[in-house]
């Protein structure tokens, strides 16, 4: 039986070996997230998900396989290509990070009973946004937020967390913008965490966890010199 570690908030941030997980990829549990712990988690290929039980605890996962989108393999559908060509949406970066997270939290997903994006998570990720680590890409139509995604940028890769849409193609247009940034600045990959048919159609593929962790370390070793998220148009 695989041991699941409890991360005590009184200790300095740490994580066990991400290869030593239960069959679902569960690495550890904790009462809180915390920005330092979050940064360390992503650097080790781990991400938080779900509070469950009578005494809710955050669950930290490193699934096998991992679901990655390599920017050069992004598949632009006919409908998305038309939306981009017609400038259907105004795409903005980090204009309303908090609201983007809130919209993602409220987005109904057929495979989930409830959201994992709770208030304490929003606060910690907003702090990461203020630190220039977490970013949102947002789609507007007639000055109304109608789609978006958010995640962390570390090393030379983007770690996607969630996305939402209120108009067809809105979240995909944000992903297309992220891919264009990734191609320009030579991102190694966009982490999509776990398989979804939606992202598979857009080009994401499953990668063995050991290979992902190797690629992650390669990515963390560098950083684009000229990338300024606030200046991206």
Secondary structure, 3 states (H helix, E strand, C coil): CCCCEEECCCCCCCCCCCCCCCCCCEEEEECCCCHHHHHHHHHCCCEEEEEECCCCEEEEECCCCEEEECHHHCCCCHHHHHHHHCCCCEEEECCCHHHHHHHHHHCCCCCCCCCCCCHHHHHHHHHHHHCCCEEEEEEEECCEEEEEEEEEEECCEEEEEEEEECCCCHHHHHHHHHHHHHHHCCCCCEEEECCCHHHHHCCCEEECHHHHHHHHHHHHCCCCCCCCHHHCC
